[in-house]
Amino acid sequence: MTEFVLVAGAWLGSWAWDEVVPELQAAGHGTHPLTLSGLAEKQGIPAGQQTHVQDIVDEIERLDLRDVVLVGHSYSGIPVGQAAERIGDRLARVVFVDSEVPVNGAAFASARLAAAIAENGGFWAPLTAPDCDGQGLTGEQTARFVGGSTPHPGATLTEPAVLARPLGELPATYIKCLLDGPEPNDDVAELLKSERWRLVEMDTGHWPMFSQPVELARILNRSAAES
């Protein structure tokens, strides 16, 4: 049985996977949606980027999970990519859902975003409904996303990633959501040259766990079968 560890992107908690989890469970898999420190029900917990990496590693080790498919969406691809190499042979596959990827020694935040975070008390402010236009979300789905979002701890975005080996060595699937841009970014495009990485496209926006949860679960199930 595959164990899915699901980590949503900026501003979100484990609740973001509520419509994906039943589909994975129906296929016989274990599911472990995770809220990172400082977000959702864990607001108020201080967090830097390595805190989030450790959150993921600790959860896998605490539950003694094996045959892990580690799923990172958006921002969370950065801590997920680092955690994936730290859990050793517990990892079956890592799946990046329209996500950023860690680059050793580099931070996620641009100078402009870092300045905005500093001006907002050290947090990245959540998106508003107009920010979600064109992403394939219904009005109800947008309201759910915006209503559930919480400010994102800024240090997780401004601290650099730490990788011990090339990310392209990991078995990985990258899911590109086409409404958020037709092509992966340059870092992802380079990684997709690895024979261990594969690309899957979804005709939806940046938050497929809301806009197309059943199709996303199908892709995750196929990824588990390839592990």
KAZI-V115778 format. One record per run of one state. SS is the DSSP state (~ for helix, > for strand, _ for the rest). FROM is the first residue (numbers start at 1). TO is the last residue. If there is no record, write none. Layout:
[[SS | FROM | TO] [SS | FROM | TO]]
This chain:
[[_ | 1 | 2] [> | 3 | 7] [_ | 8 | 13] [~ | 14 | 26] [_ | 27 | 29] [> | 30 | 34] [_ | 35 | 39] [~ | 40 | 42] [_ | 43 | 48] [~ | 49 | 62] [_ | 63 | 67] [> | 68 | 73] [~ | 74 | 86] [_ | 87 | 87] [~ | 88 | 90] [> | 91 | 97] [_ | 98 | 103] [> | 104 | 104] [_ | 105 | 110] [~ | 111 | 119] [_ | 120 | 122] [> | 123 | 124] [_ | 125 | 128] [~ | 129 | 132] [_ | 133 | 138] [~ | 139 | 148] [_ | 149 | 151] [> | 152 | 153] [_ | 154 | 154] [~ | 155 | 158] [_ | 159 | 160] [> | 161 | 161] [_ | 162 | 166] [~ | 167 | 169] [_ | 170 | 171] [> | 172 | 177] [~ | 178 | 180] [_ | 181 | 185] [~ | 186 | 191] [_ | 192 | 196] [> | 197 | 202] [_ | 203 | 207] [~ | 208 | 211] [_ | 212 | 212] [~ | 213 | 226] [_ | 227 | 227]]
